[in-house]
């Protein structure tokens, strides 16, 4: 049920990581 949201958050985190790194 919350897997879709988790995936979206993970993508967001990856994007943020990319920007920070």
NUMIDO-547330 format. One record per residue: residue number from 1; x, y, z of N, C-alpha, C in turn. Coordinates in steps of 0.1 Angstrom, whole numbers, plus 5000, padded with zeros to 4 digits. Layout:
// NUMIDO-547330
[r NUM [X Y Z] [X Y Z] [X Y Z]]
...
***
This chain:
// NUMIDO-547330
[r 1 [5008 4988 5000] [5000 5000 5000] [5009 5013 5000]]
[r 2 [5019 5013 5008] [5028 5024 5009] [5041 5022 5001]]
[r 3 [5040 5012 4992] [5053 5009 4984] [5054 5020 4974]]
[r 4 [5043 5025 4968] [5044 5035 4957] [5050 5048 4963]]
[r 5 [5046 5051 4975] [5051 5064 4982] [5066 5062 4985]]
[r 6 [5069 5050 4990] [5083 5047 4994] [5092 5048 4981]]
[r 7 [5087 5043 4970] [5095 5044 4958] [5097 5058 4954]]
[r 8 [5086 5066 4955] [5087 5080 4951] [5097 5087 4961]]
[r 9 [5097 5084 4973] [5106 5091 4983] [5120 5087 4980]]
[r 10 [5122 5074 4976] [5135 5069 4973] [5141 5076 4961]]
[r 11 [5132 5078 4951] [5137 5085 4939] [5140 5100 4943]]
[r 12 [5132 5105 4951] [5135 5119 4955] [5149 5120 4963]]
[r 13 [5151 5110 4971] [5163 5110 4979] [5175 5108 4970]]
[r 14 [5173 5100 4960] [5184 5097 4950] [5187 5110 4943]]
[r 15 [5177 5117 4939] [5179 5130 4932] [5186 5140 4941]]
[r 16 [5182 5141 4953] [5188 5150 4962] [5202 5146 4964]]
[r 17 [5205 5133 4966] [5219 5129 4968] [5227 5133 4956]]
[r 18 [5221 5131 4944] [5229 5135 4931] [5232 5150 4932]]
[r 19 [5223 5158 4936] [5225 5172 4936] [5236 5176 4947]]
[r 20 [5235 5169 4958] [5244 5172 4969] [5258 5167 4966]]
[r 21 [5259 5155 4959] [5272 5149 4956] [5277 5156 4943]]
***
